[in-house]
Amino acid sequence: MTGSARTDCVVDARSDEVAVWHVHTGFDTGMPRLTGAWVLPVREAEKIDLLVSGRRVLATAAGEKALHRLGVRVAAHIDPDATVRGFEALCQELQAVYDGLEKRPKPVAPSWPALPGPIDMGDLGCEPALTMARWLERIAIVWDEIEGERTARKYMPYGRERRPVAIALRQAA
């Protein structure tokens, strides 16, 4: 799943249950970004596998262990810290392009959105999967805002087309 159809997932586990949230991280379609949530007993490994299959995964430590124990293959693991750093670097790069303009008067300055902070995996509250799904939802929304600012300005790099959300990935643990 790429481009407009991208749906990633969040996974957490507690005792004998696995929670999975699907989050639409593709291009904004006007539909909700949180697209589904399931809490399944671990004995339903086939269903869990179907929900995770082919998706990039943001998992708690317990969620990762459960997926491994159930033999569920993860296509790619989302790296939340690297994702936030990438967003910060992009905003700095694009702002530097604007700051370097020689035009007088300068065009209207871009207005960059407030970036989500990194996830504190040690403090996810009582519903870790929902907390992480909301964070991933925010990442997709902020990316849309950044791309909106970038594509509205002809002098900005990377062309006039909006790009898919730049979610960083990591190697499996």
N, C-alpha and C positions, 0 to 999 in steps of 0.2 A: 504494500500500500504506500503510494507516494503522492506528493502534491496535495490536491484538494481532498483526497480520500483518506489521508493519514489518520489512523486511530492508534494511539499508544495505550499502555495500561499500567496500572499501579497494583501492586500485590502486597498483601500483609497476611500474616497467619497468627492464629491463637489456638492453643491446644489442638483440637481436632477439626478446625475450620480454616478455610482460606478465603480471604476477601479479595475481590478483583473489581477494580473500577476501570471503565473504558473512558478515555478522554480524547475528543477530536482535536488534533493538533494540526490539521490541514488548513487550507485557506478558509477564511471566515465565510460561512454560508448563511449566516443569520439564524442558524439553529443553535440550540444549547451545545456547549462544549463537553459537558458531562453527559455521556451517552448511554451509560448502563452501569449497574452495580450488582454484584452477586456475592453471596456468602454461601459457600458450599462445604460440605463435610469432606475431609481429605480422602475418604473412600471413593469420591467422585472424580478421580484423577483424570479420566478421559474428558470430562466437561471442563475441568480446569485447564487442561492442555488445549482444548479448542478455543477457550477464551484468551489464552496467552499466545497461541501459535501465530507466528509471523509478525508479531508486534514488538516494538521496543518496550522495555519494561523498566519501571522505576519501582524498586522493591525495598521494603524494610529488611533488616538482617533476618528476621523470622520468616518473612516472605521468601527470601532467597533460599534459605535452608529448606523450607517446605517444597519449593519447586524442584530443588535438587533431589530431595528425598523421594519425591513422586516421579522423578525421571522426566520432568517437563523441560523441554529444550527452550532456551530463551534466544530469540533472534539477535538481540542486542540489549545491553544494559545502559540506561540513561545515567549520565554523570551530571547531577544537579549543580555541583560547584563549578565545573568546567562550563556548563551552559550559562550560568550567571556571568562568569568571567568573560565569556565570548560576547555576550550582550553588551557588557561594559566596554570592552575593547572596540566593538563596532560603533557604539555611540560616540566614543572618544575620536575614533577615526573620522566619522562623518562630521562631527563638530569641527575637527581640524580642517577639513575640506572647506567648510563654510568660513571659518576664521581666516583662511588663506586667500579668500576671494579678493581680487584687486578692484572689483567694480565699486564705483561710488555713484549714487548711494548703494549700499549693499541691499540685496533682496531680504525679505522678511526672514528672520532667524528661525531655524527649526526649533520645535518644542519637543524635547525628548521626554518620554514617559518615565515615571518613577519605576525603577527596576525592582523586581522581586528580590528579596534577600535569599541567601542560601537556606536550604532546609536544615534545621537543627534536628538531626536524626535521634538525638537523645531526649528531645522534648516535643513529641508529636501529639500530645494530648491523649484523650480517651479514644479517639477514632483516627488512628494513624493513616489508614488508607484514604479516608476522606480528606484529611489535612494535606496529604501528598497529592491527591487528585486536584484539589483546589489550587495548589501551587502550580501544577502542570497546566491547569486551565489558565492561570494568570500569565504563565510564560507565553502561551499561544496568543493571548490578548495583547500583551506588551509587544510581541513580535509584529503583530498586525499594525500597531501604532507606530513602531519604528519604521516599518516598510512604507506606511502611509506618508510619513514625513520625508523619507528618502525619495520615493518615486514621484512626489509632487515637485521635486526640484531637479531641473534638467542638468545642473552642474554636479549632482551627486553621482558617485560611481555605481557600477553593477547593473546598469541598464534601467529601462523603464518598467519592466515587468516585476511584479512582486515575487519574492522568493519564498520557498518553503521554510518553515520554522527551523532555525539553526540549533537543533538540540544536540549537545555533545554526548558522545557515547564512550564507554569504557570497556575494557576487557573483562570477561567473566572472572569472578573471584575464585 
